[in-house]
Amino acid sequence: RALFDRYIDEIMHFVKNQVTPAITVPHLHAIKMLTDFLTTAAAGVDLNFDETAGVFAEKVFLFCVCWAFGGVLETADRHKLSQHLYTITDLLPQMHGNTLFDYYPDETAMDWEPWASRVPDWSYPVGRIGGGLPFSDVVFPTPDSARTQHILRALAMGRADALVTGKPGSTKSSALRDLSTSLKSDGCVSMTLTLSKNSTPTSLLNSILTKLSERQGRLLGPEGGKTLMVVVDDIGFAPTDEWGDRPICEALRHLLQEGGYH
């Protein structure tokens, strides 16, 4: 509670008056995102409760605040938010022209580390040398992709919902495919629904039902007690009805808000 009292009002006031989010997010929803981040972070961090752990816990809190309130900011505004955080805490890394979004709190070092340190080694696929692999299928790991995978995986393991935004060609779909693949070993099955002008709420629900089976009574779920992750691609292409509404988005909202259908 002390961390909320110290930071949240200040950050909410700054985001409201000094930056322009790419997507408008109500402050209440930003707080919900913060609690989701904190929940997933707490599940993945094992701390001994001493003075050092208290400092590291505050760094984790700042990381969660950064993404809850700044995840929808463009690069220039992320710089502004990072610089503003410098004025209210001395627990940030030396950024050297970067932003706080380029760092994460590492549990082993108990300090900030750059996302670049998590980029895996990459080599050209064996047997593909000489033009066998289309250039469009080549994906190089970068600090951005490492950051995206880490955050999406943490949210997915905490069963939190995520909206991935970005310009065309920014590897959104590729990141979600990689996430789906990485979660298979954790008892998770996935499906991808690509929306188009012909999509309807009924087609959406019927597609999801194909991955479910009867568990007990009227309760449905994936086979084998697994978890189902639904990836909805091209949500911006959801058709609009004569009143300007998007029924399929309302069906998705209900699924996310209520956790299911009756």
FIMARMI-470278 format. One record per residue (C-alpha): residue number from 1; chain; z, x, y. Coordinates in steps of 0.5 Angstrom, whole numbers. Example, Ala and Ser with C-alpha at 12.3 -4.5 7.8 and 13.67 -1.06 7.14 Angstrom:
<sites>
<site nr="1" kette="A" Z="16" X="25" Y="-9"/>
<site nr="2" kette="A" Z="14" X="27" Y="-2"/>
</sites>
This chain:
<sites>
<site nr="1" kette="A" Z="0" X="0" Y="0"/>
<site nr="2" kette="A" Z="1" X="6" Y="5"/>
<site nr="3" kette="A" Z="-6" X="8" Y="4"/>
<site nr="4" kette="A" Z="-8" X="1" Y="6"/>
<site nr="5" kette="A" Z="-4" X="1" Y="12"/>
<site nr="6" kette="A" Z="-6" X="8" Y="14"/>
<site nr="7" kette="A" Z="-14" X="7" Y="13"/>
<site nr="8" kette="A" Z="-17" X="0" Y="12"/>
<site nr="9" kette="A" Z="-16" X="-3" Y="19"/>
<site nr="10" kette="A" Z="-19" X="4" Y="22"/>
<site nr="11" kette="A" Z="-25" X="4" Y="18"/>
<site nr="12" kette="A" Z="-26" X="-4" Y="18"/>
<site nr="13" kette="A" Z="-26" X="-3" Y="26"/>
<site nr="14" kette="A" Z="-31" X="3" Y="26"/>
<site nr="15" kette="A" Z="-36" X="0" Y="21"/>
<site nr="16" kette="A" Z="-36" X="-7" Y="25"/>
<site nr="17" kette="A" Z="-37" X="-3" Y="32"/>
<site nr="18" kette="A" Z="-40" X="4" Y="31"/>
<site nr="19" kette="A" Z="-45" X="3" Y="25"/>
<site nr="20" kette="A" Z="-51" X="-2" Y="22"/>
<site nr="21" kette="A" Z="-51" X="-3" Y="15"/>
<site nr="22" kette="A" Z="-57" X="-3" Y="11"/>
<site nr="23" kette="A" Z="-54" X="-10" Y="8"/>
<site nr="24" kette="A" Z="-49" X="-14" Y="11"/>
<site nr="25" kette="A" Z="-43" X="-14" Y="7"/>
<site nr="26" kette="A" Z="-37" X="-19" Y="9"/>
<site nr="27" kette="A" Z="-31" X="-15" Y="10"/>
<site nr="28" kette="A" Z="-27" X="-19" Y="5"/>
<site nr="29" kette="A" Z="-33" X="-17" Y="0"/>
<site nr="30" kette="A" Z="-32" X="-9" Y="2"/>
<site nr="31" kette="A" Z="-24" X="-10" Y="0"/>
<site nr="32" kette="A" Z="-26" X="-13" Y="-7"/>
<site nr="33" kette="A" Z="-31" X="-7" Y="-8"/>
<site nr="34" kette="A" Z="-25" X="-2" Y="-6"/>
<site nr="35" kette="A" Z="-21" X="-5" Y="-11"/>
<site nr="36" kette="A" Z="-26" X="-5" Y="-16"/>
<site nr="37" kette="A" Z="-27" X="3" Y="-15"/>
<site nr="38" kette="A" Z="-20" X="4" Y="-15"/>
<site nr="39" kette="A" Z="-19" X="0" Y="-21"/>
<site nr="40" kette="A" Z="-25" X="4" Y="-25"/>
<site nr="41" kette="A" Z="-22" X="11" Y="-22"/>
<site nr="42" kette="A" Z="-15" X="10" Y="-24"/>
<site nr="43" kette="A" Z="-18" X="8" Y="-31"/>
<site nr="44" kette="A" Z="-21" X="15" Y="-31"/>
<site nr="45" kette="A" Z="-16" X="19" Y="-28"/>
<site nr="46" kette="A" Z="-10" X="22" Y="-32"/>
<site nr="47" kette="A" Z="-5" X="24" Y="-27"/>
<site nr="48" kette="A" Z="2" X="27" Y="-27"/>
<site nr="49" kette="A" Z="6" X="24" Y="-22"/>
<site nr="50" kette="A" Z="8" X="30" Y="-17"/>
<site nr="51" kette="A" Z="7" X="32" Y="-10"/>
<site nr="52" kette="A" Z="0" X="35" Y="-12"/>
<site nr="53" kette="A" Z="-2" X="29" Y="-16"/>
<site nr="54" kette="A" Z="0" X="25" Y="-9"/>
<site nr="55" kette="A" Z="-5" X="29" Y="-5"/>
<site nr="56" kette="A" Z="-11" X="28" Y="-10"/>
<site nr="57" kette="A" Z="-9" X="21" Y="-11"/>
<site nr="58" kette="A" Z="-10" X="20" Y="-3"/>
<site nr="59" kette="A" Z="-17" X="24" Y="-4"/>
<site nr="60" kette="A" Z="-19" X="19" Y="-10"/>
<site nr="61" kette="A" Z="-17" X="13" Y="-5"/>
<site nr="62" kette="A" Z="-22" X="16" Y="1"/>
<site nr="63" kette="A" Z="-27" X="17" Y="-4"/>
<site nr="64" kette="A" Z="-27" X="10" Y="-6"/>
<site nr="65" kette="A" Z="-26" X="8" Y="1"/>
<site nr="66" kette="A" Z="-32" X="12" Y="3"/>
<site nr="67" kette="A" Z="-37" X="8" Y="-2"/>
<site nr="68" kette="A" Z="-34" X="1" Y="-1"/>
<site nr="69" kette="A" Z="-35" X="1" Y="6"/>
<site nr="70" kette="A" Z="-41" X="6" Y="7"/>
<site nr="71" kette="A" Z="-45" X="5" Y="1"/>
<site nr="72" kette="A" Z="-49" X="1" Y="5"/>
<site nr="73" kette="A" Z="-50" X="5" Y="10"/>
<site nr="74" kette="A" Z="-56" X="10" Y="12"/>
<site nr="75" kette="A" Z="-56" X="17" Y="12"/>
<site nr="76" kette="A" Z="-55" X="18" Y="20"/>
<site nr="77" kette="A" Z="-49" X="13" Y="19"/>
<site nr="78" kette="A" Z="-46" X="16" Y="13"/>
<site nr="79" kette="A" Z="-45" X="22" Y="18"/>
<site nr="80" kette="A" Z="-42" X="18" Y="23"/>
<site nr="81" kette="A" Z="-37" X="15" Y="18"/>
<site nr="82" kette="A" Z="-36" X="22" Y="15"/>
<site nr="83" kette="A" Z="-34" X="25" Y="22"/>
<site nr="84" kette="A" Z="-30" X="19" Y="24"/>
<site nr="85" kette="A" Z="-26" X="20" Y="17"/>
<site nr="86" kette="A" Z="-25" X="27" Y="20"/>
<site nr="87" kette="A" Z="-21" X="25" Y="26"/>
<site nr="88" kette="A" Z="-16" X="21" Y="22"/>
<site nr="89" kette="A" Z="-14" X="25" Y="16"/>
<site nr="90" kette="A" Z="-14" X="33" Y="14"/>
<site nr="91" kette="A" Z="-16" X="32" Y="6"/>
<site nr="92" kette="A" Z="-23" X="32" Y="7"/>
<site nr="93" kette="A" Z="-28" X="38" Y="5"/>
<site nr="94" kette="A" Z="-31" X="43" Y="9"/>
<site nr="95" kette="A" Z="-38" X="39" Y="9"/>
<site nr="96" kette="A" Z="-42" X="44" Y="12"/>
<site nr="97" kette="A" Z="-47" X="39" Y="15"/>
<site nr="98" kette="A" Z="-47" X="35" Y="9"/>
<site nr="99" kette="A" Z="-43" X="28" Y="9"/>
<site nr="100" kette="A" Z="-37" X="26" Y="5"/>
<site nr="101" kette="A" Z="-42" X="22" Y="0"/>
<site nr="102" kette="A" Z="-44" X="29" Y="-2"/>
<site nr="103" kette="A" Z="-37" X="30" Y="-6"/>
<site nr="104" kette="A" Z="-33" X="27" Y="-11"/>
<site nr="105" kette="A" Z="-25" X="29" Y="-13"/>
<site nr="106" kette="A" Z="-25" X="33" Y="-19"/>
<site nr="107" kette="A" Z="-20" X="31" Y="-24"/>
<site nr="108" kette="A" Z="-20" X="38" Y="-26"/>
<site nr="109" kette="A" Z="-20" X="42" Y="-20"/>
<site nr="110" kette="A" Z="-16" X="37" Y="-17"/>
<site nr="111" kette="A" Z="-20" X="38" Y="-10"/>
<site nr="112" kette="A" Z="-27" X="36" Y="-8"/>
<site nr="113" kette="A" Z="-33" X="38" Y="-11"/>
<site nr="114" kette="A" Z="-40" X="38" Y="-9"/>
<site nr="115" kette="A" Z="-45" X="33" Y="-13"/>
<site nr="116" kette="A" Z="-49" X="39" Y="-14"/>
<site nr="117" kette="A" Z="-44" X="42" Y="-19"/>
<site nr="118" kette="A" Z="-46" X="36" Y="-24"/>
<site nr="119" kette="A" Z="-53" X="37" Y="-24"/>
<site nr="120" kette="A" Z="-55" X="38" Y="-31"/>
<site nr="121" kette="A" Z="-60" X="44" Y="-33"/>
<site nr="122" kette="A" Z="-67" X="41" Y="-34"/>
<site nr="123" kette="A" Z="-73" X="44" Y="-38"/>
<site nr="124" kette="A" Z="-80" X="41" Y="-39"/>
<site nr="125" kette="A" Z="-80" X="37" Y="-46"/>
<site nr="126" kette="A" Z="-81" X="41" Y="-52"/>
<site nr="127" kette="A" Z="-88" X="39" Y="-54"/>
<site nr="128" kette="A" Z="-91" X="37" Y="-48"/>
<site nr="129" kette="A" Z="-93" X="43" Y="-44"/>
<site nr="130" kette="A" Z="-100" X="43" Y="-42"/>
<site nr="131" kette="A" Z="-101" X="36" Y="-39"/>
<site nr="132" kette="A" Z="-98" X="32" Y="-45"/>
<site nr="133" kette="A" Z="-93" X="28" Y="-40"/>
<site nr="134" kette="A" Z="-95" X="24" Y="-35"/>
<site nr="135" kette="A" Z="-93" X="26" Y="-28"/>
<site nr="136" kette="A" Z="-90" X="19" Y="-27"/>
<site nr="137" kette="A" Z="-86" X="20" Y="-33"/>
<site nr="138" kette="A" Z="-83" X="27" Y="-30"/>
<site nr="139" kette="A" Z="-76" X="25" Y="-27"/>
<site nr="140" kette="A" Z="-72" X="32" Y="-25"/>
<site nr="141" kette="A" Z="-64" X="31" Y="-24"/>
<site nr="142" kette="A" Z="-62" X="32" Y="-17"/>
<site nr="143" kette="A" Z="-55" X="31" Y="-14"/>
<site nr="144" kette="A" Z="-57" X="24" Y="-12"/>
<site nr="145" kette="A" Z="-59" X="22" Y="-19"/>
<site nr="146" kette="A" Z="-52" X="25" Y="-22"/>
<site nr="147" kette="A" Z="-48" X="22" Y="-16"/>
<site nr="148" kette="A" Z="-52" X="15" Y="-18"/>
<site nr="149" kette="A" Z="-51" X="16" Y="-25"/>
<site nr="150" kette="A" Z="-43" X="17" Y="-25"/>
<site nr="151" kette="A" Z="-42" X="12" Y="-20"/>
<site nr="152" kette="A" Z="-46" X="6" Y="-24"/>
<site nr="153" kette="A" Z="-43" X="9" Y="-30"/>
<site nr="154" kette="A" Z="-36" X="8" Y="-28"/>
<site nr="155" kette="A" Z="-37" X="1" Y="-25"/>
<site nr="156" kette="A" Z="-40" X="-1" Y="-31"/>
<site nr="157" kette="A" Z="-34" X="2" Y="-36"/>
<site nr="158" kette="A" Z="-30" X="-2" Y="-31"/>
<site nr="159" kette="A" Z="-34" X="-8" Y="-32"/>
<site nr="160" kette="A" Z="-35" X="-9" Y="-24"/>
<site nr="161" kette="A" Z="-42" X="-11" Y="-22"/>
<site nr="162" kette="A" Z="-47" X="-7" Y="-18"/>
<site nr="163" kette="A" Z="-53" X="-8" Y="-13"/>
<site nr="164" kette="A" Z="-57" X="-2" Y="-13"/>
<site nr="165" kette="A" Z="-62" X="-2" Y="-7"/>
<site nr="166" kette="A" Z="-67" X="3" Y="-4"/>
<site nr="167" kette="A" Z="-74" X="4" Y="-2"/>
<site nr="168" kette="A" Z="-80" X="3" Y="-7"/>
<site nr="169" kette="A" Z="-80" X="10" Y="-11"/>
<site nr="170" kette="A" Z="-73" X="12" Y="-10"/>
<site nr="171" kette="A" Z="-72" X="11" Y="-18"/>
<site nr="172" kette="A" Z="-68" X="5" Y="-18"/>
<site nr="173" kette="A" Z="-71" X="3" Y="-24"/>
<site nr="174" kette="A" Z="-70" X="10" Y="-27"/>
<site nr="175" kette="A" Z="-63" X="10" Y="-26"/>
<site nr="176" kette="A" Z="-61" X="4" Y="-29"/>
<site nr="177" kette="A" Z="-65" X="5" Y="-35"/>
<site nr="178" kette="A" Z="-62" X="12" Y="-36"/>
<site nr="179" kette="A" Z="-55" X="8" Y="-35"/>
<site nr="180" kette="A" Z="-57" X="3" Y="-41"/>
<site nr="181" kette="A" Z="-59" X="9" Y="-45"/>
<site nr="182" kette="A" Z="-52" X="13" Y="-44"/>
<site nr="183" kette="A" Z="-48" X="7" Y="-45"/>
<site nr="184" kette="A" Z="-50" X="5" Y="-52"/>
<site nr="185" kette="A" Z="-45" X="10" Y="-55"/>
<site nr="186" kette="A" Z="-40" X="6" Y="-52"/>
<site nr="187" kette="A" Z="-41" X="0" Y="-55"/>
<site nr="188" kette="A" Z="-46" X="-3" Y="-50"/>
<site nr="189" kette="A" Z="-52" X="-7" Y="-51"/>
<site nr="190" kette="A" Z="-57" X="-8" Y="-45"/>
<site nr="191" kette="A" Z="-63" X="-12" Y="-43"/>
<site nr="192" kette="A" Z="-67" X="-12" Y="-37"/>
<site nr="193" kette="A" Z="-70" X="-18" Y="-33"/>
<site nr="194" kette="A" Z="-76" X="-17" Y="-28"/>
<site nr="195" kette="A" Z="-76" X="-23" Y="-23"/>
<site nr="196" kette="A" Z="-83" X="-25" Y="-21"/>
<site nr="197" kette="A" Z="-85" X="-31" Y="-17"/>
<site nr="198" kette="A" Z="-85" X="-35" Y="-23"/>
<site nr="199" kette="A" Z="-78" X="-34" Y="-25"/>
<site nr="200" kette="A" Z="-73" X="-40" Y="-26"/>
<site nr="201" kette="A" Z="-66" X="-41" Y="-27"/>
<site nr="202" kette="A" Z="-68" X="-44" Y="-34"/>
<site nr="203" kette="A" Z="-72" X="-38" Y="-36"/>
<site nr="204" kette="A" Z="-66" X="-33" Y="-34"/>
<site nr="205" kette="A" Z="-61" X="-36" Y="-38"/>
<site nr="206" kette="A" Z="-66" X="-37" Y="-44"/>
<site nr="207" kette="A" Z="-67" X="-30" Y="-43"/>
<site nr="208" kette="A" Z="-60" X="-28" Y="-43"/>
<site nr="209" kette="A" Z="-58" X="-33" Y="-49"/>
<site nr="210" kette="A" Z="-63" X="-29" Y="-54"/>
<site nr="211" kette="A" Z="-58" X="-23" Y="-54"/>
<site nr="212" kette="A" Z="-52" X="-27" Y="-55"/>
<site nr="213" kette="A" Z="-50" X="-30" Y="-62"/>
<site nr="214" kette="A" Z="-44" X="-35" Y="-63"/>
<site nr="215" kette="A" Z="-37" X="-32" Y="-64"/>
<site nr="216" kette="A" Z="-32" X="-37" Y="-64"/>
<site nr="217" kette="A" Z="-33" X="-45" Y="-63"/>
<site nr="218" kette="A" Z="-37" X="-45" Y="-57"/>
<site nr="219" kette="A" Z="-36" X="-38" Y="-55"/>
<site nr="220" kette="A" Z="-42" X="-33" Y="-55"/>
<site nr="221" kette="A" Z="-43" X="-26" Y="-54"/>
<site nr="222" kette="A" Z="-47" X="-20" Y="-57"/>
<site nr="223" kette="A" Z="-47" X="-18" Y="-64"/>
<site nr="224" kette="A" Z="-41" X="-13" Y="-67"/>
<site nr="225" kette="A" Z="-36" X="-15" Y="-61"/>
<site nr="226" kette="A" Z="-41" X="-11" Y="-56"/>
<site nr="227" kette="A" Z="-41" X="-11" Y="-49"/>
<site nr="228" kette="A" Z="-48" X="-14" Y="-46"/>
<site nr="229" kette="A" Z="-50" X="-11" Y="-39"/>
<site nr="230" kette="A" Z="-56" X="-15" Y="-36"/>
<site nr="231" kette="A" Z="-60" X="-11" Y="-31"/>
<site nr="232" kette="A" Z="-64" X="-15" Y="-26"/>
<site nr="233" kette="A" Z="-70" X="-12" Y="-23"/>
<site nr="234" kette="A" Z="-74" X="-14" Y="-17"/>
<site nr="235" kette="A" Z="-69" X="-19" Y="-15"/>
<site nr="236" kette="A" Z="-72" X="-19" Y="-8"/>
<site nr="237" kette="A" Z="-78" X="-22" Y="-12"/>
<site nr="238" kette="A" Z="-74" X="-28" Y="-13"/>
<site nr="239" kette="A" Z="-78" X="-35" Y="-11"/>
<site nr="240" kette="A" Z="-76" X="-39" Y="-5"/>
<site nr="241" kette="A" Z="-76" X="-47" Y="-6"/>
<site nr="242" kette="A" Z="-78" X="-52" Y="-1"/>
<site nr="243" kette="A" Z="-72" X="-51" Y="3"/>
<site nr="244" kette="A" Z="-72" X="-44" Y="3"/>
<site nr="245" kette="A" Z="-67" X="-43" Y="-2"/>
<site nr="246" kette="A" Z="-67" X="-38" Y="-8"/>
<site nr="247" kette="A" Z="-64" X="-42" Y="-14"/>
<site nr="248" kette="A" Z="-65" X="-36" Y="-19"/>
<site nr="249" kette="A" Z="-60" X="-32" Y="-14"/>
<site nr="250" kette="A" Z="-56" X="-38" Y="-14"/>
<site nr="251" kette="A" Z="-55" X="-38" Y="-22"/>
<site nr="252" kette="A" Z="-54" X="-30" Y="-22"/>
<site nr="253" kette="A" Z="-49" X="-31" Y="-16"/>
<site nr="254" kette="A" Z="-45" X="-37" Y="-21"/>
<site nr="255" kette="A" Z="-46" X="-32" Y="-27"/>
<site nr="256" kette="A" Z="-42" X="-26" Y="-23"/>
<site nr="257" kette="A" Z="-37" X="-30" Y="-19"/>
<site nr="258" kette="A" Z="-35" X="-35" Y="-25"/>
<site nr="259" kette="A" Z="-36" X="-30" Y="-31"/>
<site nr="260" kette="A" Z="-40" X="-34" Y="-35"/>
<site nr="261" kette="A" Z="-43" X="-41" Y="-35"/>
<site nr="262" kette="A" Z="-41" X="-48" Y="-38"/>
</sites>
